[in-house]
Amino acid sequence: MKKSVLLAISIMLMITSAFIANAKIYQWTDKDGKKHFGDKPPAEEKVVVLSEQQINARGSSYTKEPSSLVEGDIYRNRLSDTVVMYTTSSCGYCAKARKHFTAHNIKYVEKNIDKSTRYKHEFKQIKGKGVPLIFMGEYQMSGFSVAGFTRKYEQFMKNASVNS
């Protein structure tokens, strides 16, 4: 009796894991230009099925690589000695970054993409994926943590003093 119950449970687990392994993650953009992700795509939207590599690549990232589309004000921001932060009005991490910058007298420019079509256009040009998106000269940071920001900001300030 015990063996047959264990066998039945094992078979059910194998079947369930096969379905989970075949699960797909979809990405779509709504009529307001907002990106969404989910396991069930909406019928009325054009969707993209994400590969495992694309899914694993998503998350907070810190990079020194420049975006492929940088021009005009965006390019000047990267040469500036000022921190530039793209935000939205409802972003909790943006508020945390703002509070940190103010508390530590860090000079910054906030570009709220909810309130300005110009900033929203810039954000799309640099292929922003989420907020806050922070630029410090040649450094770029997606998301915000005090430790991550401090590490990049110290490098940024060191390079700024060398180039002065």
C-alpha positions as CSV (number, residue, x, y, z in Angstrom):
1,M,0.0,0.0,0.0
2,K,2.7,2.5,1.0
3,K,4.7,1.7,-2.2
4,S,1.7,2.4,-4.4
5,V,1.1,5.7,-2.7
6,L,4.7,6.8,-3.1
7,L,4.7,5.6,-6.7
8,A,1.5,7.7,-7.4
9,I,3.0,10.8,-5.7
10,S,6.2,10.4,-7.7
11,I,4.4,10.1,-11.0
12,M,2.3,13.2,-10.1
13,L,5.4,15.2,-9.3
14,M,7.1,14.2,-12.6
15,I,4.0,15.3,-14.6
16,T,3.7,18.6,-12.7
17,S,7.4,19.4,-13.1
18,A,7.1,18.7,-16.9
19,F,4.4,21.4,-17.1
20,I,6.4,23.8,-15.0
21,A,9.5,23.3,-17.2
22,N,7.4,24.2,-20.3
23,A,6.0,27.4,-18.7
24,K,6.5,30.5,-20.8
25,I,6.9,34.1,-19.7
26,Y,5.4,36.7,-22.0
27,Q,6.2,40.4,-22.4
28,W,3.8,43.0,-23.8
29,T,3.4,46.7,-23.9
30,D,0.0,48.2,-23.1
31,K,-1.6,51.2,-24.9
32,D,0.1,53.6,-22.4
33,G,3.5,52.3,-23.3
34,K,3.9,50.4,-20.0
35,K,5.7,47.0,-20.2
36,H,4.1,44.0,-18.5
37,F,5.3,40.4,-17.9
38,G,3.2,37.3,-17.1
39,D,2.5,33.7,-17.7
40,K,-0.8,34.4,-19.5
41,P,-0.7,36.9,-22.4
42,P,-3.7,39.1,-23.0
43,A,-5.6,38.4,-26.2
44,E,-5.6,41.9,-27.4
45,E,-1.9,42.7,-27.1
46,K,1.1,41.8,-29.2
47,V,3.3,39.6,-27.1
48,V,6.9,38.4,-27.1
49,V,7.8,35.1,-25.5
50,L,11.0,35.6,-23.4
51,S,13.8,33.1,-23.5
52,E,15.4,31.8,-20.3
53,Q,18.5,34.0,-21.0
54,Q,16.3,37.1,-21.3
55,I,14.4,36.3,-18.1
56,N,17.6,35.7,-16.2
57,A,19.1,38.9,-17.5
58,R,16.3,41.0,-15.9
59,G,17.0,42.5,-12.5
60,S,19.0,45.3,-11.0
61,S,22.2,45.9,-12.9
62,Y,25.2,48.0,-12.5
63,T,27.1,48.6,-15.7
64,K,29.8,50.8,-17.1
65,E,28.6,50.1,-20.7
66,P,27.1,53.0,-22.5
67,S,23.6,52.7,-23.9
68,S,23.5,52.3,-27.7
69,L,21.3,55.4,-28.2
70,V,22.8,58.4,-26.5
71,E,22.4,61.8,-28.0
72,G,21.8,65.5,-27.1
73,D,21.0,66.1,-23.5
74,I,21.3,62.4,-22.7
75,Y,24.9,62.4,-23.8
76,R,25.7,65.6,-22.0
77,N,24.2,64.1,-18.8
78,R,26.8,61.3,-19.0
79,L,29.6,63.9,-19.2
80,S,28.3,65.8,-16.3
81,D,29.6,65.8,-12.7
82,T,25.9,65.6,-11.7
83,V,24.0,62.5,-10.9
84,V,21.0,62.1,-13.3
85,M,18.1,59.9,-12.2
86,Y,15.0,58.9,-14.3
87,T,12.1,58.3,-12.0
88,T,8.3,57.8,-11.8
89,S,6.0,59.4,-9.2
90,S,5.0,56.2,-7.6
91,C,8.4,54.5,-7.4
92,G,9.5,53.6,-3.8
93,Y,13.1,53.0,-4.8
94,C,13.2,56.4,-6.4
95,A,12.0,58.0,-3.2
96,K,14.7,56.1,-1.3
97,A,17.4,57.3,-3.7
98,R,16.0,60.9,-3.5
99,K,16.2,60.8,0.3
100,H,19.7,59.4,0.2
101,F,20.9,62.0,-2.2
102,T,19.5,64.8,-0.1
103,A,20.8,63.4,3.2
104,H,24.3,63.2,1.8
105,N,24.2,66.5,-0.2
106,I,24.6,64.7,-3.5
107,K,23.9,67.0,-6.4
108,Y,21.4,65.4,-8.8
109,V,18.9,66.0,-11.5
110,E,15.6,64.2,-11.4
111,K,13.8,63.4,-14.6
112,N,10.3,62.2,-13.9
113,I,9.1,60.2,-16.9
114,D,5.4,60.4,-15.6
115,K,5.4,64.2,-15.7
116,S,7.5,65.0,-18.8
117,T,7.1,63.6,-22.3
118,R,10.6,64.8,-23.1
119,Y,12.1,62.7,-20.3
120,K,9.9,59.8,-21.2
121,H,11.3,60.0,-24.8
122,E,14.8,60.2,-23.5
123,F,14.2,57.2,-21.2
124,K,12.9,55.2,-24.3
125,Q,15.9,56.3,-26.3
126,I,18.3,54.9,-23.8
127,K,16.2,51.7,-23.6
128,G,15.4,52.2,-19.9
129,K,13.7,49.1,-18.5
130,G,12.8,50.3,-15.0
131,V,13.2,53.1,-12.5
132,P,15.2,54.5,-10.9
133,L,17.7,54.6,-13.7
134,I,20.7,56.5,-12.5
135,F,23.6,57.9,-14.5
136,M,26.9,59.1,-13.0
137,G,29.1,60.1,-15.8
138,E,30.0,56.9,-17.6
139,Y,28.4,54.7,-14.9
140,Q,24.8,53.5,-15.1
141,M,22.7,51.9,-12.3
142,S,19.3,50.3,-12.6
143,G,17.4,50.2,-9.4
144,F,18.8,51.5,-6.1
145,S,20.6,50.2,-3.1
146,V,22.7,52.4,-0.8
147,A,25.7,50.0,-1.0
148,G,25.5,49.7,-4.8
149,F,25.1,53.4,-5.3
150,T,27.9,54.3,-2.9
151,R,30.3,52.0,-4.6
152,K,29.6,53.5,-8.1
153,Y,29.4,57.0,-6.8
154,E,32.8,56.8,-5.2
155,Q,34.3,55.5,-8.5
156,F,32.5,58.3,-10.3
157,M,33.8,61.0,-7.9
158,K,37.3,59.6,-8.1
159,N,37.2,59.7,-11.9
160,A,35.7,63.3,-11.8
161,S,38.6,64.5,-9.6
162,V,41.2,62.9,-11.8
163,N,39.7,64.5,-14.9
164,S,39.4,68.0,-13.3
